Amino acid sequence: GISIVKIGPGQHLKLKAVARMGISKEHAKWCPVAAATYRFWPEITVNDEACSTLTHEQKQQLIDVCPDRILELDEVSGK
């Protein structure tokens, strides 16, 4: 069956899953229209004390090397 679970802060869910390949001729659940995807979102903590010692160019280099482009520099505050 399908389990519906609410997870509170700090809780984890452990599960076992079996992947099975099929084609849509067998069953509609194998139709690629309903494909599910996921993505990991990193948790980033910026040390303000260490960040304040960096120059504007160093901060920009840090942003440029980030592969997912999730960092940005506020031009007004410089953070």
N, C-alpha and C positions, 0 to 999 in steps of 0.2 A: 503494500500500500504506500501511499504518499503521506509523509509526515510533515506537518506544519508546526514549526517551532519558533517561539519568540526567545531571543537571546538578550539577556541583560548586559550592561556594561561590565567588561572584564571576564565575561563567560566565553567559553569556546564550545564548538560543536565538533564531535569526532564521529566520522561515519565511514562505512565501507561501501564501495560502489563497484558495479560490474558494467563495463562498456561492451556493447554488442553492436555489430554492424549489420545493417539491413538495407533493403531497397524499398522505395515507395510502392512498388507493385505488390509487396507482401502486406504492407499496412501503411496507413496515412501518417503514423507517427515518425516514419523514416523520411518524410518529405522535407527537403532542405529549407522550405519557407519558414519553418519554426525552429531554426538553429539558435542555440543559446551560447552566449559568450561571456567571458569574465575578464577582468583586468585588475592587477594589483595596484593599489594606490599607496605610495610610500607615506610614512609619517615623518615629516621633517621638522626639526627643532633648530632654530638659529640662535647661536650664542651671541647676544647683543654686544657683550664686552669684547669678544674677539672680532666681531664684525666691525666695530668702531675703529679698530686699528688698521683696517684695510683701506687702501686708496680706492678712488672711484674706478680706476682701470682694473684693479684686482677684483673688485666686486663684479665688474662687467665680464671679466674672464671666467669667473665662477658661474655666472648665468649662461655664458656661451657654451661651456662644456657639459651642461646639464642635458642629457639625451632626450628627455621628454618635454623640455621647455616648460617646466612647471614653476620656475623661479622668475621673478621679475624685479626690477629695480625702480623704486619710486624716485623720480627725478626731483621732487620737491624736498623730501626729507633725506634722500641719499641712502635709504635703507631698502 
